[in-house]
Amino acid sequence: MRSEDRTAITEYFARLVEEESMEEPEKREAITELLADVTEEPTMTVIDTVFEFWNGLKEAESKKAQEEREKVLAVAKEKERASLKAQLEDTSNREGTLSMSSRHVIKNMTKEERKKRDALLAQYGYDLDEMVEGADGEMEIVYKDRSKGSGAASGVSTADPLLMANNNAEIVKQKDAVRRAEMKKASENEKERNKLALEKQRLAQEKEKRRTQKSEKRRM
């Protein structure tokens, strides 16, 4: 076998092993067929060794990536916690508890102002506010989250619009990032599958060419 053919087969072998869009049994079948065309020696032990090594690498990489994600998430949560605390303290110092004066402001909003306010609340997953009597007898504004149990699950009161708005905005941001990552990954997988298909076709053509040359030599 020519050195360039050996190199091409090795590269094809490696790409098959690394291809994430294929299951391991499918990879093994493709590699077995490939090696059967170029050697009569047993190949199962070699294939098992390669996949055992590769799976070990992937497991180590996955564990490391998970640890990195947890570290980044912990730092992000701490920063968000500090930011929200600062915002809440600032809001509390400037405005105090939402009370009857807030209700008066809402009543005197123009139609356009109420539409903008309602659109903003809807963007973060809230229903319209309502007035409830607090423990001290004062009337307060309560913003109701449409997602059932979200306040309890996150440890944030639905009467706290600042915290809930930040949480919902962060969820939307995370979902959008995941969607973009999935689309990018799907595109990369499609490109890699096309490369593998072309390489397989090229190797098959090379194999047929060698067979033809051998047949011609025998006739001579």
N, C-alpha and C positions, 0 to 999 in steps of 0.2 A: 504494500500500500504506500502510495506517495505521502510525503510528509505533510503536504498541503491538505490532502484528504483526511489524514489523521487529525490534523488541527481542526478542520471543519467539523468532523464528527465529535471531537471533544467539546467544542464550543456549543454544538447543538445539544449534546448530552447535558451540559451545564445549564443551558437555558431551559431545558425541559424540567430539570430538577427544581429550578427556581421559579418556574411559572406558577403563579398563585391562582390562576383561574381554572386550573386542572386539579382533580383529586389525585392522591398518590397512586391508587390502582391504575388509573388512566396513564399516568406518567410511566409507571413500571412497564406497562404493556407496550407503549411507544418505544421505550428504550430497549426492551427485549427484542422487538422487531428490528430495530436499527442495528443492534450488535449482531443479530443472527445473520444479517446480510454481509457482515464484514469479517466474522470469525466463526470458527467451528468449536472453539473452546467454551466450556461452561461459563456462564456469565451471572448466574443467580447470586453467588457469593459476593461478587463485585458490586452488583446493584444494591444488595442488602447493606453492605458496608457504607456505600455512598449515602443512602437514604438515612441510615442510622446517624451518620455524622451530620448530615444536613438538618435533620430534625432536632438534634442536640443544639446546633447553632441557633435555629429559629426559636427554640424554647428559651435559651439564654437571652436572645435579643428581645423577645416578648416580655420577659421578666424585667429586664433593664428599662424598657420603654414604659412599662407600667409604673415602675418606681419613679421615673422621671415625671410622668403625668401626675402622680400623686403629690410630688414635691411642688410642681407648678401650681396645681389646684389649691394646695394648702396656702401657698404664698398669695395667690389671687384672692382666696376667701378672706385671708387676714387683711389684705389691703381694702377689700370691699367693706369688711366689717368696720374698719377704722374710718373709711370715707363716709359710710352711712351714719356712724355714730356722730361724726363731726357735723354732718348735715342736720341730723335730728336735734343736736344741741343748739345749733344756730337757729333752726326753725322755732324751737321751744323758747329760746331767749327773745326772739323778735316778735313772735305771735302768741305764745302761750297756747292754751287749749282752744280748739275750735268750739265756738259757742253760739249764742244767739246773734252776735254781731256777724258771724260767718253766714248764718242763715239769711240775715238781712241783705248781705252782699249778693248772695245767690239770687234772692228774690228780685233784686234790682239789676241783674244782668240783662243785657239786650239779647234778643233772639239769636243773633249771630255769635255772641260770646258764649251762650249756652251750647250752641251747636259745636263750637270749637272745643269746649270743655268736655262734652260728651264723647266727641270723636277721640280725644286724647285718652279718656278713661277706657273706651272700647279697645283702643290699640293695645293697652296693657291687660286686657281681660277682665274689666270691671263692668258691673251693672251700674245703673244710676244710683246716686247717693240717696240716703234717706236721713231724716232727723230722728234721733232717739234721745230719751232722757237719761243722762248719766247718773252715777251714784250720788253725786252732789246736787242733783236736781237741775243741773244745767243741760240745755239741749246741745247735742253734739252731732256732727256730720259723720256718717259711716259709709265707707265705700265697700261694696260687696263684690268679692271675687267670684267670677262665674265658674272657675274650676273647683269642683267639690273637694273639700278637705284640704285644699292647698295651703290654707293658713295654718292648720294644725300640723300638716306634714313638714312645713318649713320652719315652724316655730315662730311665725310672724303673725301678728294680729291683723285681721282684715280691716280693722279700724285704723290701720297705719298705712295710708296711701303711699307715703314716700318709700317705705321698705318694700311694699308689694310691687310698686311700679318698677323699682330697680331689679327685683327678682324676675319679674315677667320679661323685662327688657333683656336681661342676661340669658334667659331661656331661649328667647327668639334668636339672639345672637349666636348661641351655641348650636342650635338646630341648623341655622344657616351655614355655619362653618362646617358642620358634619355633612350637610348636603353637598357643599362644594367639594369637600374632600372625597366623597363617594363618587361624584361625577368625574373628578380628575383621575381617580384610581381606575374607574371603568374604562376611561379613554386609554390609559396606559396599558391596561390588560388587553384591550382590543389591538393596540399596536403590536404588543409582544406576540399575541396569537398569530397575527399576520406575518411577522418575522419568522416564527416557527414554521408556519405553513410553507413559506417561500423556501426556507432552508431545507425542509423535508423534500420538497419538490426538486430542488437542485441536487440533493444527494441521490434521489431516485434516478434522476437523469444521468448522473455520473456512474451510478451502478449499472444502468442499462448500457451505457457507452462502453464500460469495461467488458461486459458480457459479449457485446457485439465484436469488440476487438479480439477477444479470446476465440470466438467462433471463427473469425476470419483467419486467424493464425493456424487453427486446426485444419482448415480447408487447404491452406498452403502446404 
